[in-house]
Amino acid sequence: MITIRDFSFVYREGDAPTVSGVNLNIPKGAFVGITGPAGCGKSTLTYALNGIIPHCYPGDFYGSVQVDGLDTCEASLTDISRVVGSVCQDIDSQMVSSIVEDEILYGLENFGVPHSEIEERVSEALNDMGIAELRDRSIASLSGGQKQKVAIASILALQPRVLVLDEPTAELDPASSLQVFELLERYAREHETTVVVVEQKIALLARFASQLVIMNEGRIVFADEPRCVLTHANELANLGVNCPRATTLMNRLGYGVCRNVEEARNMLAEALPTPTHTATMQVERLSSPTHTQPTVLEFRNVHASYDEGTPILRGVSFTIREGEFVAFAGTNGAGKSTTMRLANGLLKPDSGTVLVSGKPTTHLQTSELAQRVGFLFQNPDRQICCPTVREELLFGFRALKKDESEAAKRVDAIIEEFGFNPDDDPFLLNRGTRQLLALASIVVLEPRVIILDEPTTGLDYRECEKVMGIIRRLHASGTTVIIVCHDMEVVADFAERVIVMNEGCVIGDGPTFAMLRSEETLQNAHMTPPQIVELSLTLPLARPDLANTTIARANTLDDMANAIDDIRVNQSMSSHEPATERSPR
């Protein structure tokens, strides 16, 4: 279905190939996952598959790319688009209509789909993506994740023979991401559609893809069945590609390669010895920590809606104190981003009160709030506005009329810390670097409260580690950190407290692992726990004798590895103990 031969491409403004010497054969009905560090050429490869290169992005094209018999250099973009359906990394650039239904109708009508088929296709696409209730909503009122679902639905309605998706789940919650991959796998199987997905969520690729492609510096490093690729865990880590936590755990313990939690659970259930009494430990009840610090953000029975009157928040109440690290979690459209916009005054409540440091946001000017609360938008392109990196970092100081000499010192320090070129054009940077720049423009102002709406979206493993490392240092210095995050691994690694939202309400609020282990809360919020927590919850179901061991309370990779090692070591010690001499009766 897809044949790539010696493909290389140099953008017109570039001086070196972004993709170099790529060869790849993808059969009909295959599900291929492509991943790798930022800037490795993944998106450029997708542009060659859907004809954007060379028809929209000029440059030097070498080799050949054929899709279903069409040479993408020679065929028109219209002809290619009838074969290849694409979902771009930048969802907003793909939206052409103001209403969800019209967005899906647009492609169908332009491709001349018979009128008698249109309603069935629209309804099926909306239902498959689980967004039937959004049919009449305006695009502007949707969350980033909801827009992503609409974009995928509009392509599925066209029933293309090839699907090319660039980061299709970047802004989706874990349950929705799983739903998309399940749908794509079923679609590939039932329709013999070839699916090519560029994605940073390697756990999903490892579980669903029939072939996993790893790229680095414009070249393909590995291309094989996922299990084979995951045997190169150390090499992947050196490339900046993070293996699934379950895979890392099993490799560390020497049990071999597994692709997902289910495989890890089955392998451990069979391999682990019966625990001795010295390896058991009762699960402790997690309680909320006591905070005596001043309140920095408080919501009191807040209701909010957008211009069209669609209710978004319904009686939200919570309190966040100075120095906390709080994560907001929940499904797409739950009201998390709206809550953040209310917190920094971009939106005003319909009723109820939002207080920042004890003062209602309705009584504070935007400039006052900006000095108290730093805010990172979900989409960095909504935040970047200057022609160079240095100008972008200086913008906040000038807007707040801060001292120029002090500003210059801080900007120089941030440029060095983040590794920026001060003269780069922000709009020509890749998505991950733009996200880093937007974060840096907030960090440089040293706010006491920082709100980050999906700070790791679209970042590769190294970029994610860098961003969260900076955020952790901010928190350690006393900054109150509030993040909206769909990556449960990030939430588990960094947050102290989780507030769970669903349908505009707070349905859970407590210590991180109490929330991530609450079956009722997770189910109601359509959330999935991190892999290690999931393994901790499900392994004792397969092996009831492990229910009272430290395995049942392991929350992190190190926790689980240590818990399993304890059982193995204790069993080994028991097996070498001398037999106790029995007294005669």
N, C-alpha and C positions, 0 to 999 in steps of 0.2 A: 504493500500500500504506500509506504514512504521509503524512498531510496535517496540517501545523501552520500555524495561521492566527493572526497577531497575538498570539502567546502571551507572556504576562508572568506572573511569580509573585513574590509577596512572602511570605517565611516569617513565621509568626505573631510570632516574636521579633524580626523585622527591621523596619527603617523605610524600606528602599528595595528596589526589585525586584532579585532576583538574576539573573533573565532578563527581558529587556524587548523586546517587539515582534518576536519571532522568527517568520519565515515560511520554511517549507521543505517541498518536495515530494520524497518518496523513492519511486521506482517499485519494483514487485515485482522481486526478484532483484538489487537494487542492493547494492553494497558501499560503505558510506559511512564515512569516517573523520572524526572530530571531534577537534580539538586546539586549544590556546590556553594562555595563562598560567594559573597556579593562581588559583582563585576567579573565573574568567570565566563560570561558569554551565554548564559541560559536564555535570557530574554531575546538576545540577538538571534539565537537558533530558532526560537518560536516565530520571530518576524520573518525568517526565511521560509518557514513552513506555510504561513498564511499569506505570503506575498507582499507584506509591508516592506520587506527588503526583497528586491531593489526598487519597488514601485513608489514608495513614499519616502524612504530613507536612502538617498543616493550615496554611492561609494564604490569601491573596487570589489567586485564580486568574482570569486574564483571557484571552479568546480561546478557541481550541479546539484539541484534539489528537485526531486520529482515526487508529486503527491497524486496518487490515483491516476498515474499516466500523464499528468500535467507538469510541464517544466515551469517552475514558478517564475523564471526569468522571462519566458516567452509568452505564457498565458496571461490574459488580462486579469486585473484584480477582481473584476466582476465574476469571471469564470471560476477563479480560485475560491471566491467566497461562497459559491454554490456547493462546493465540495467541503471546504474547511470552515467550521464554526469556531470563532475565537472569543475568549474572554480575556481582556487586557488587565495588566497589573493596576493601572489607574482607572478605577471604575467610573469616576465622575466624567472622564473624557469619553466614555463609551455611551453615556446616557444622552438620548436625543429627544426625549419626550418629557412632559411634565407630570403625566399620570402613569401609574404602573401598567394598567391594561394597554394604554397607547404604546408604551415602550415595547411590549411583546408583539403587538399588532404591526409595528413599524416594519420589521423584517419580513413578516409573512406577506404583507401587502406589496412590499417592494419586489419580492421574489415571485409574485403572481400566484401564490397558493390559492387554489379554488375556494371560493367563499364558503362552500358547504363544509370544508374541513377546518376552517379557521377557529370556530368556537371550541371544537373538540381539542384542537392543539393548544389553544390558550389555557383552557381549563386543566388539561393534563399537565402542562408545564408548571402551572401555579400549584397544583396539588402535589406534584412530585417534589417540589422544593418546599412544601409546607407553608406557602404564603398566600393561600387563597383569600384570606381575610384582608390582604393588602391591595387587592385588585383595584379599588377605587381611590387609593391613597395617592397623595402627591409625592413625587420623587423627593422633593425638598424636605419633606417631613420624616423621611426614613433615616434609620441609623446606618452607619457604614456597612454593617453586616447584612442588613436588609437590602441595601442597594446591591450588594454582591450576589445575593440570592436572586434578585430580579434580573441581573445581567446574565446569570447562568440559565435562568428560565427562558429568557428571550432567545438564547442560542439553541437550547434543547427543542424549542417549539419549531425550529427550522429543520430539525432532523437531518443534520449534516452527516456525511460519511466519515469525516474526521473531526475530532474535537481537540482544539489546542487551547489550554487554559494556563495562564500565567498567574501564579499565586491565587488560585480561586478561593481559598479558605483563609486568607491572611487576616480578615476582619471578622471571621465567624467564631462563635463560641464552640467549645469542644463537641457538644452534641450535634450541632449543625454541620461542623466539619466532617464528622463521622457520617452523617446523613448524606452529604454531598458525595463522599467517596463511595459509599454503598450504592448510591444512585448511578454514579459513573461506571462502577464495575458491572452493575446489572445492565446498564445501557449498552456497554461494550459487548457483553455476553449475548443479550437477546437480539440486538440489531447488527451484530458484527461490526460495530463502529470502532474505529481506531481512536484511542484516547491518549493524548500526550499532555502530561501535567507537570508544570514547573512548580515546585513546592519546597518550603523549608521544613515542613513538618514531616521529618523522615520516618517517624513512627507510623504515620498513615501510609506513606509510600511503601514501607517495608511490609505492611499488612496486606495492601490491595494490589500493588503493581505486579505485573508479570515480568517486567524487566526494569531494573534500576540503573540509571545512568548518572555517574558522578563526573562533574566537570571542574576543571581548575585552569586558570590562565588561558582560557579559550580552547582548551583541548579536552577530549574525553579521556578520563583516567581509568574508570571502570565502567563496564556495561555488561550486566549479567543478571541472572535471577537474584532477587534480593538476598536470599540466604547466603549465596556465594559472595556477594559484595560485602555483607556484614562480617565476614570472616577477616576482613582487612581493617578491623576496628582501630588499631593504632595508626595506620596510614590515614584513615579517614579523619581521625582526631588532629593529626598534623596538618591536614588540609583545611581544618576548621569546620568539618562536618560532624555533627554530634549524633552518635548512635542512640536509638531508643533506650530509655533507662533500664528496661527489662533485659535488653541485649547486653548492655554494659555490665549489669549485675551478673548475668550468667557467665560472661567471658571472664570477669574478675574471679569468680568462684571456680572456674575450670570445668564447667558443665557443658561447654560447647555453645553453638550459636542458636539463638531463638529469635523469632521475628516480633513477638508480641507477648502480652501478659498471659494469655491462655496457654501458649507453649511453655512459658517459664513455669507457670503453676503446675502443669502436667509433669514436667521434668522433675521439679522439686518434690512433688507429691510422691513420685516413684523413688527418688534417690535418697531423700533424707531419712536418717535412722530415727527410731523412736526416741524422743527426748528423755533425758534423765531428770530427776527432780531438781538438780542444781541448775538446770537450764530454763526452768519455768519461772514465770513472773506474772502476777496478776496485772491486768490492764488498769491503769489509773484513770480516774475520772478527771477530765480536763476542765478547769474552771477559769473564768475570766480574771485576768490580772487586775489588781487594784491600782487605779490611777488617781493621783492627787494633784497633777499638773493643771494649769489653767485650761479652760475650754478655748479652742481656736476656731472650731466650726460646729454649728448646731442647726439642725433642721427641726422645726416644730410643726407637725401636722401639715406638711407642705403639699399643696395641689398645684399642678402646672399643666399647661397645654400650649400648643402652637397656634398660629394665626387662624387655622381652619377650625379650631375648637376641639380637635381630637385630644382627649385627656391622656397625658403621658405619666404624670405622677399622681398617686392617690393616697394622700395622708402619710407621707414619708416623715419619719422622725428618727434622729440619731444624734449622738454627741461624739466629737473627736477632740482629744486633748493634745496639748503640746507634747511633741516628741514621739507620737505614735507613728507606726507604719501600718497603714490600713489599705487593704485591697477590696475593691468593689467587684463582685463577680455576678454572673447571671447570663441568661440567654440574650441573643440580639433583640433589641427593642424593649428590653426590660425597664429602661429609664436611667441607666447608669450615666451615659454621656449628658443627658438632660440634667441630672443631678449635679454634675460637675459644672455645667454652664450656669446653673443657679448659684453655685458656690462662689464663682468669681464675678457674678453680677452681669454676665452677658444676657441672662434671662431673668425675669422677675416672676415671683410666684403669683398664681391666681388667688391663692389664699394661703394662710399660714405664714410662718416667719423663717427666714434664713439669716443667721447671725454669724458674722466673722469677727472674732475677738470681742464678742459681746455686743456688736453693733449691727443692726439690721442692714442688709445690703441695699434696701430701698432708700436708706439715708446716706449712703456712701457714693461718691463719684467713682467712675471707672478708674481714674488715675490713682485714687486712694486705695482701691482694691488691688490694683496692679502692684503697688508697693508692698502689700501685705501677702498676696497670694500669687505665686508664679504658676502659669498654666501652659501645658503642652497639649496642642490639639492632636486629635486622632490622625489627621492628614497634615503632614508638615507643610504642604504647599499652601495651606491656608494661613500659614504663619510667616513664611519667608517673603520678603518684599524688597530686598536691597540688591544692588548689582554685584557686590563682592562679599566674601565671607566676613572680612573685617568690618565692613559697613553694617552687615546684618548684626554682628555682635555688639556694635556701638549703638545701634538703633534705640534699644531700650533706655540706655543712659541719657541719650539726647531727648527722648520723649518725656522722661521724668526730670529733665534739666539737672542732671548730676554733674559733678566736677569732671571735666574732660581729662585731666592728668591722671586722676584715680581710675577713670574708665579705661584709659589706654593701658595702664598697668594690668588691670584685671583681664582685659581682652587678650593681651600678649600671653598671659599665664594660661588662659583657656585654650588659645590656639596651640600652645605647646602641649598641653595635657591631652587634647583631643587629636592632635596630629594633623590639623588643617593646613592647607595652603591659603594664606590670607587673601590672595588675589584671585582665587577661583570664583567663577560665576556659580552661585548656589543652584541656579536652575539647570545647570548642566551636570550636576552631581547625580549619582545614582540614588535610588530611594533610601537606602540605608544611611548613606552619608548625609542626605537632606534631613533625615530624622535626627541624626546626631547633632547637626547644626542647630536645628530647632530647639533641641534640649539644651545645647550649650548657650543659646541666647537667653534661656531662662536661668540656668545655673550661674552665669556670670553676674547676674543682678543680686545673687545671694539672698533670696527671699526666705522668710522663716517658715512659710508653708508652701509646698509645691504639689500641684495636682497634675498628674500625667495620665492622659487618656490613651490607652494602648501604646505604651512607650516602646514595645519590642516588635510591633507589627512590621512585617516585611524585612526584618533584620536576619542576617545569618547568625550562626552560633557565636562566632567571635564578636560580632557587633553587639549581640544581645548581652554577652558577658561584660563587654566594655560599658555599655549603657547601665546595666544593673549594678556593676561595680561602682560607678560614679554615684548612682542613687544611694547605694548602701553607705558610701563615705559621707554623703550629705546627711543621711539619717544619723550616722554616728556622731556627727558634729552638732546635732541638736535640731536639725530641720524636721518638721512634721511632713511626712510623705503620704500622699493619698494617690493610689493608682487604680485605674480601671484596667483590668487585664483578663483576657480569655485563656492565656497560657497557664494552666494549672501547675505546671512544673515551676514556673517563675513565682507564682503565688506561694507555693509550698516552700520554695527556697528562701524567700525574702520577707514576706508579710508576717506580721505578728497577729493580725486580726483580720477577719474577713466579714464583710457585710454583703449578704446575698440578696439580690433583687429579682423580682419576677412580676411582670404585668404592672409595673409602676408602684410596687409595694416592697417594703423590706420584709423578707420572710425568714431571715436568719442573720444573727449577729453574734460573733464570739471568737475565741482563739482559733487560729488558722486550722489546726488539725481536728479540732472538734467539729468545725464546719465541713471540712473535707471528708469526714467520716460519718456525717449525718445522712443516713440513707434517705430519710424523708425530705430533708432540705435539698439534697442533690436531685432527687426525682422530681420534686415540684419545680425546681429551677432549670430542669433539663440540662444538668451539668454532669460531667464525668470526673472522677477523682484522678489525681496523678497516677502514673503507672505503679510506683512503689506502694502507694496507699491502696490501690486496687488489688495488688498482689497480696498485701497484708490482710485485706478483708476477705479475699476469696480462697487463699491457700488453706486456711483452717477449715473451710467448708469441705474441701477435698480430703483433708487430713485432720479430723477432729482432735487428735492427740496433740496438735500444735496450737490449739485455741488459747491455752494459758501460758504460752511461751512469749518471749520478746518479739517473735515474728508478728504476732497479732497486734503489736503496738508500734511497729516500725513505720516511720514516716518518710525517711530519706534513704537514699542509696546506701550511705554508710551505715545507717541503723539496720537495714535489712541484711547487708553483708555481714555485719558483726553478729547479728542474731543467728544467722545460719551457721557461721563459723563456731559460735558457742556450742550449738547442738552437736556439730561434727567433732569438735575437740573433746567435749564431755563424753561423747559416745566412745571415742578412741581411748580416752583415759579409763573408762569403765571396762572396756574390753581387755585392758592390760593389767587390771587389778588382780592380785592373787586370790584364788578361791578361799572363802572362809571355811575353816575346819569346823565340821559339825560335831557336837557332843553326842555320844551314844545314848540311845534311849534306855 
